[in-house]
Amino acid sequence: MRFVALLPLALIAFTGCTPHDRSPDEIREQTARATSTAVRDAKAVTQGVVEGVKQQRTININRASADDLKGLPGIDGDAAQRIIEGRPYSDAEDLAKRHIVSRAEYNRIAGKIEAR
């Protein structure tokens, strides 16, 4: 019984606390700002996911283009051309064993390449 008597008082207090003085234009502006922020944040998250996937992808040194190879850290156009000219490779480590790239260059790219 007390609950039934307190419920109308709680509803009156709650109604009195809600803001009714905002205009519809103000609400639209606030919604537009919030939407814009959410879209910007979603694009940033998407871009981060794409970059993460690209970093985890390995490149087949027997089939990769020069542009793909130049995307590896420390590999310039000349090194990419040397890699292409030295094909085929049975193992990714052949790059260092056959002195196509230095051991330091190979160590930088070892986790990002494979020979298939």
C-alpha positions in Angstrom: 0.0 0.0 0.0 2.8 2.4 0.8 4.3 1.6 -2.6 1.1 2.7 -4.4 1.1 6.0 -2.4 4.8 6.7 -3.1 4.6 6.0 -6.8 2.7 9.1 -7.7 5.0 11.3 -5.6 8.1 9.7 -7.3 6.6 10.4 -10.8 5.9 14.0 -9.9 9.4 14.5 -8.6 10.9 12.8 -11.7 8.7 14.9 -14.0 9.8 18.1 -12.3 13.5 17.2 -12.8 13.4 16.6 -16.5 14.5 19.6 -18.7 11.6 20.9 -20.8 13.3 24.2 -21.7 15.3 22.9 -24.7 14.1 23.9 -28.1 13.8 21.3 -30.9 16.5 23.1 -32.9 18.9 22.8 -29.9 18.1 19.1 -29.6 18.7 18.6 -33.4 22.1 20.4 -33.1 23.2 18.3 -30.2 22.1 15.1 -32.0 24.0 16.2 -35.1 27.2 16.8 -33.1 26.9 13.5 -31.4 26.3 11.7 -34.7 29.3 13.4 -36.3 31.5 12.4 -33.4 30.3 8.8 -33.6 30.9 8.6 -37.4 34.4 10.1 -37.0 35.2 7.6 -34.2 33.8 4.7 -36.2 36.0 5.6 -39.2 39.1 5.8 -37.0 38.3 2.4 -35.6 37.8 0.9 -39.0 41.0 2.3 -40.3 42.9 0.9 -37.3 41.4 -2.5 -37.9 42.4 -2.4 -41.6 46.0 -1.4 -40.8 46.2 -4.1 -38.2 45.1 -6.7 -40.6 47.6 -5.5 -43.2 50.4 -5.7 -40.7 49.6 -9.3 -39.8 49.4 -10.4 -43.4 52.5 -12.1 -44.8 53.8 -11.5 -48.3 54.8 -14.3 -50.6 58.2 -13.2 -51.8 57.9 -15.6 -54.9 54.8 -13.8 -56.2 54.8 -10.3 -54.6 55.0 -7.2 -56.8 57.6 -4.6 -56.4 55.1 -2.3 -54.8 54.1 -5.0 -52.3 57.8 -5.6 -51.4 58.4 -1.8 -51.1 55.7 -1.8 -48.4 57.9 -3.8 -46.2 60.0 -1.9 -43.6 63.4 -1.0 -45.0 62.8 -2.3 -48.5 63.3 0.3 -51.2 62.9 -0.1 -55.0 66.4 -1.5 -55.5 66.0 -4.1 -52.8 62.5 -5.0 -54.2 64.1 -5.5 -57.6 66.9 -7.7 -56.2 64.3 -9.9 -54.5 62.3 -10.2 -57.7 65.4 -11.1 -59.8 66.5 -13.7 -57.2 63.3 -15.8 -57.5 62.4 -18.5 -56.8 63.0 -19.0 -53.1 62.4 -22.2 -51.2 62.5 -20.5 -47.8 62.2 -16.8 -46.8 65.6 -17.0 -45.1 67.1 -17.5 -48.6 67.0 -13.7 -48.9 69.8 -13.4 -46.2 71.6 -16.7 -47.1 72.0 -15.6 -50.7 72.8 -12.0 -49.7 69.8 -10.5 -51.6 69.3 -8.4 -48.5 71.4 -7.8 -45.4 70.8 -9.9 -42.3 69.6 -6.7 -40.5 67.1 -6.0 -43.3 65.9 -9.6 -43.2 65.4 -9.5 -39.4 63.1 -6.5 -39.9 60.9 -8.2 -42.4 61.2 -11.9 -41.3 57.8 -12.1 -39.7 56.1 -10.4 -42.6 57.3 -12.6 -45.5 57.1 -16.2 -46.6 58.2 -18.3 -49.6 55.5 -20.5 -51.0 
